[in-house]
Amino acid sequence: AKRVRSELSPGFQVVMMRSDDHFVELDERVRIASRHGDAVLVSIHLNYGSRSRAGPETYYWRTDSYALAKRMQQQLSVVAPYESGNAGLVRRRLRLTRNPTIPCILVECGYLTSSREGGMLA
């Protein structure tokens, strides 16, 4: 997330939900994001699951988030091509994808439990 911030900062105002390893409640994340009217929320995560799962996944719920989610998943797939067992682009009603008042996506960049991806993501 900090690398993404440094890449985006020259042209965009980036608001981080946190800059260290403390937990921010999901509802508080929604409140923070919704205060920035002309914005998008990109929630960045690393996934954990079966060792057979790998690859990026992008979640969205709102129709105004679909184009952003699709583009993000396409770009992630260039770097990490489709892997068996990954969900790819998914419409799912998660708290961070349905509650903000701005377009929002949740990105799982890969699986920490994947033998190939785990080392790259850690």
C-alpha positions as CSV (number, residue, x, y, z in Angstrom):
1,A,0.0,0.0,0.0
2,K,2.9,2.4,0.8
3,R,4.5,1.7,-2.6
4,V,1.1,2.3,-4.3
5,R,0.8,5.6,-2.4
6,S,4.3,6.7,-3.5
7,E,3.4,5.9,-7.2
8,L,0.1,7.8,-7.0
9,S,1.1,10.7,-4.9
10,P,2.5,12.9,-7.6
11,G,-0.8,13.1,-9.4
12,F,-3.4,12.2,-6.8
13,Q,-4.3,12.9,-3.2
14,V,-3.9,9.6,-1.4
15,V,-5.6,9.0,1.9
16,M,-4.3,5.9,3.8
17,M,-6.6,4.2,6.3
18,R,-3.5,3.4,8.3
19,S,0.2,3.7,8.0
20,D,1.2,1.0,10.6
21,D,0.0,-2.4,11.7
22,H,-3.0,-1.4,13.8
23,F,-6.6,-2.5,13.1
24,V,-9.1,0.1,11.8
25,E,-12.7,-1.1,12.2
26,L,-14.5,-1.7,8.9
27,D,-17.3,0.8,9.6
28,E,-14.6,3.4,10.4
29,R,-12.9,2.7,7.1
30,V,-16.3,3.3,5.4
31,R,-16.8,6.6,7.2
32,I,-13.3,7.8,6.3
33,A,-13.7,6.9,2.7
34,S,-17.2,8.4,2.4
35,R,-15.9,11.8,3.6
36,H,-13.9,12.1,0.4
37,G,-16.7,12.8,-2.1
38,D,-14.7,13.0,-5.4
39,A,-12.7,9.8,-4.8
40,V,-12.5,6.1,-5.1
41,L,-11.7,3.5,-2.4
42,V,-9.2,0.8,-3.2
43,S,-8.8,-1.6,-0.3
44,I,-5.6,-3.6,-0.7
45,H,-5.2,-7.0,0.9
46,L,-3.2,-10.3,0.8
47,N,-5.3,-13.4,0.7
48,Y,-4.9,-16.6,2.8
49,G,-6.5,-19.9,2.0
50,S,-5.9,-23.4,0.5
51,R,-2.3,-23.9,-0.8
52,S,-3.8,-24.7,-4.2
53,R,-5.2,-21.2,-4.6
54,A,-3.2,-18.4,-6.2
55,G,-3.6,-15.2,-8.2
56,P,-5.2,-11.8,-7.7
57,E,-8.9,-11.3,-7.1
58,T,-10.9,-8.1,-7.3
59,Y,-14.2,-7.6,-5.5
60,Y,-16.9,-5.0,-6.2
61,W,-20.6,-4.6,-5.5
62,R,-21.8,-1.3,-6.8
63,T,-22.4,-0.8,-10.5
64,D,-20.4,2.4,-10.4
65,S,-17.4,0.3,-9.2
66,Y,-17.5,-2.3,-12.0
67,A,-15.3,-0.5,-14.5
68,L,-12.6,0.2,-11.9
69,A,-12.7,-3.4,-10.7
70,K,-12.5,-4.8,-14.2
71,R,-9.6,-2.6,-15.1
72,M,-7.7,-3.4,-11.9
73,Q,-8.2,-7.1,-12.4
74,Q,-7.0,-6.9,-16.0
75,Q,-3.9,-5.1,-15.0
76,L,-3.2,-7.5,-12.1
77,S,-3.7,-10.4,-14.5
78,V,-0.9,-9.0,-16.8
79,V,1.5,-9.2,-13.8
80,A,0.1,-12.5,-12.3
81,P,-1.7,-14.4,-15.1
82,Y,-4.9,-16.3,-14.2
83,E,-4.2,-19.1,-11.8
84,S,-6.4,-22.2,-11.2
85,G,-8.5,-21.6,-8.1
86,N,-8.5,-17.8,-8.1
87,A,-11.9,-16.0,-8.4
88,G,-10.7,-13.2,-10.7
89,L,-13.3,-10.5,-10.9
90,V,-16.1,-11.0,-8.4
91,R,-19.3,-9.1,-7.5
92,R,-19.7,-9.6,-3.8
93,R,-21.6,-7.7,-1.2
94,L,-18.8,-7.0,1.4
95,R,-18.9,-4.2,3.9
96,L,-16.1,-2.3,2.1
97,T,-17.7,-2.8,-1.4
98,R,-21.3,-1.8,-0.6
99,N,-21.3,0.8,2.1
100,P,-19.1,3.7,1.0
101,T,-20.8,6.5,-0.9
102,I,-18.0,6.5,-3.5
103,P,-16.9,3.8,-6.0
104,C,-15.0,1.1,-4.1
105,I,-13.2,-2.1,-4.8
106,L,-11.3,-4.6,-2.6
107,V,-8.2,-6.1,-4.2
108,E,-6.6,-9.4,-3.0
109,C,-3.2,-9.2,-4.6
110,G,-2.4,-12.9,-4.2
111,Y,-2.3,-15.7,-1.7
112,L,0.3,-15.8,1.1
113,T,-0.4,-19.5,1.3
114,S,0.7,-20.2,-2.3
115,S,4.2,-21.6,-2.4
116,R,5.0,-19.5,-5.5
117,E,3.3,-16.2,-4.4
118,G,3.9,-16.3,-0.7
119,G,7.6,-15.4,-0.9
120,M,6.9,-12.6,-3.3
121,L,4.1,-11.1,-1.2
122,A,5.7,-11.4,2.3
